[in-house]
Amino acid sequence: MIVWRGAVSEVHCSANVLAEVGELAMSGYRRLPWGGVEIGGVLFGKNDSRTVHISSFRPAECEHHYGPAFDFSEKDCEAMERLLAAAASDQALLGLTPVGWYQTVSRRDLNPSEHARALFQRFFPQPGQVTMVVKRSKQDPLSIGVFVRDSHGRVEMHSSPQEFTLEALRELASRLVEPVAPAPPDLVPPRLGPRSPGGADPTLRPVTESGSLQRACFVPGTFRCPGEFVRIPNRAGESLPAFRKP
């Protein structure tokens, strides 16, 4: 979990979310020297009175009608409305609500543009909802700033930006993977010896309450012996192992 601590509230973001957003932000540099177009999407989680919890996201469509910046056309706004409506029936987002959005920038500073602020007001007007701005660079670490809408509707930077390399985000996300416990080894049934000269079978035999003897049944991997072990004589006078029924 990565935390931004402000004066009156905190923003907690899953390391997995930041790692995936960072991967998407930097993927353009693998295709184009200038990094490709800017991207964005919706952040999902929970919002209480003092803490915003971000635990998932969904990328948003942008046709980049106005250029490489993440600026919406009216067609993109309609796609955003569909994305928000579809989230209500997305089983992977069960129990989560839209808590804001994210967008990447390349050569601008972290402050949202006037266009971005207008879109934020249109789709995320509730107090406590956030704008996350991810500034990418081919040489420098990712710089991530969080802006929160306060109870008066103002959108201000929540706290100081944080910087991460993509490798650091991957490392943080990998620590969340739970180790898989090894399967328990199969139980090995007792090894039975050869028959005694008197013809007695050395298999463990349970002694019933009536005193009669029965051959014990062994099932590999499941044998359990609930009674105490005793010694009983056979016809040849030898003492053979058995267990008494509890």
Order of alpha helices (4+ residues) and beta strands (2+ residues): beta-beta-alpha-beta-beta-alpha-beta-alpha-beta-beta-beta-beta-alpha-beta-beta-beta
